[in-house]
């Protein structure tokens, strides 16, 4: 079976100029924000904690941090 080359639309979006990457220092703050009572805060945290935005692995597991 031939391998497919290239990126899917989500991977392409993550590499566009201006796309925000989350540093290891910001992950703890976003995890706290993900448990907020405010739905807007939770939505922001969820969108920034997806694996394509997290620049480094989770300090505990080395895997991408997700909420």
TORLUM-168269 format. One record per atom (N, C-alpha, C): y, z, x. Coordinates in steps of 0.2 Angstrom, whole numbers, padded with zeros to 4 digits, always signed. Layout:
BEGIN
YZX;...
This chain:
BEGIN
-0006+0000+0004;+0000+0000+0000;+0006+0000+0005;+0011-0005+0004;+0017-0005+0008;+0022+0001+0006;+0025+0003+0011;+0030+0009+0010;+0036+0006+0008;+0039+0009+0004;+0046+0007+0001;+0051+0010+0006;+0056+0006+0007;+0061+0008+0012;+0068+0009+0008;+0072+0013+0010;+0078+0015+0007;+0078+0021+0003;+0084+0023+0000;+0085+0029-0003;+0086+0028-0011;+0084+0033-0015;+0085+0032-0022;+0092+0034-0023;+0094+0033-0030;+0101+0034-0032;+0104+0041-0030;+0099+0046-0031;+0101+0053-0029;+0103+0054-0022;+0098+0051-0018;+0099+0052-0011;+0105+0048-0008;+0106+0043-0011;+0112+0039-0009;+0119+0043-0011;+0119+0046-0017;+0125+0050-0019;+0126+0056-0015;+0121+0059-0012;+0121+0064-0008;+0124+0063-0001;+0124+0056+0001;+0126+0054+0008;+0133+0050+0007;+0136+0050+0001;+0142+0047+0001;+0148+0051+0004;+0153+0047+0007;+0159+0051+0010;+0162+0055+0004;+0163+0061+0006;+0167+0066+0001;+0162+0070-0002;+0155+0069-0002;+0150+0073-0005;+0150+0080-0002;+0151+0085-0006;+0151+0092-0003;+0144+0094-0001;+0143+0097+0005;+0137+0100+0008;+0138+0107+0008;+0133+0111+0006;+0133+0118+0006;+0131+0121+0013;+0134+0125+0016;+0132+0128+0022;+0128+0134+0021;+0124+0137+0026;+0120+0143+0025;+0124+0149+0023;+0130+0149+0025;+0134+0155+0023;+0136+0155+0016;+0137+0149+0013;+0139+0149+0006;+0133+0150+0001;+0127+0149+0003;+0121+0149-0001;+0120+0156-0005;+0122+0162-0001;+0121+0168-0004;+0126+0169-0009;+0132+0167-0008;+0138+0167-0013;+0136+0163-0020;+0133+0157-0018;+0131+0153-0024;+0125+0156-0028;+0120+0159-0024;+0115+0162-0028;+0118+0168-0032;+0123+0172-0030;+0126+0177-0034;+0129+0174-0040;+0133+0168-0039;+0136+0165-0044;+0132+0162-0049;+0125+0160-0047;+0121+0157-0052;+0118+0162-0057;+0120+0169-0056;+0118+0174-0061;+0124+0176-0065;+0129+0173-0065;+0135+0175-0068;+0135+0174-0076;+0139+0178-0079;+0139+0177-0087;+0142+0171-0089;+0146+0168-0085;+0150+0162-0086;+0146+0156-0085;+0145+0152-0090;+0141+0146-0090;+0144+0141-0085;+0151+0140-0084;+0154+0136-0080;+0152+0138-0072;+0152+0144-0071;+0150+0147-0064;+0143+0145-0063;+0138+0146-0068;+0131+0144-0067;+0130+0137-0066;+0134+0133-0069;+0133+0125-0069;+0135+0123-0062;+0141+0126-0059;+0143+0124-0053;+0138+0126-0047;+0136+0132-0048;+0131+0135-0043;+0124+0130-0043;+0122+0129-0049;+0116+0124-0050;+0117+0117-0047;+0123+0115-0048;+0124+0108-0045;+0125+0108-0037;+0127+0114-0035;+0128+0114-0027;+0122+0117-0024;+0117+0120-0027;+0111+0122-0024;+0105+0117-0025;+0107+0111-0027;+0101+0106-0027;+0100+0105-0020;+0093+0103-0018;+0092+0102-0011;+0096+0096-0007;+0098+0092-0011;+0102+0086-0008;+0109+0089-0005;+0111+0095-0008;+0118+0097-0006;+0117+0103-0001;+0111+0106+0000;+0110+0112+0004;+0109+0109+0011;+0114+0110+0016;+0113+0107+0023;+0108+0111+0027;+0107+0117+0026;+0102+0121+0030;+0097+0124+0025;+0091+0126+0028;+0086+0129+0024;+0088+0136+0022;+0084+0139+0018;+0085+0146+0016;+0083+0150+0022;+0087+0155+0024;+0085+0160+0029;+0078+0163+0029;+0076+0165+0022;+0070+0168+0021;+0064+0164+0022;+0064+0158+0020;+0058+0153+0020;+0059+0147+0024;+0065+0145+0026;+0066+0139+0029;+0066+0133+0025;+0064+0134+0018;+0064+0128+0013;+0071+0128+0010;+0073+0122+0007;+0079+0122+0004;+0080+0127-0002;+0086+0130-0002;+0087+0135-0007;+0088+0132-0014;+0085+0134-0019;+0087+0132-0026;+0087+0138-0030;+0091+0138-0035;+0091+0144-0040;+0086+0143-0045;
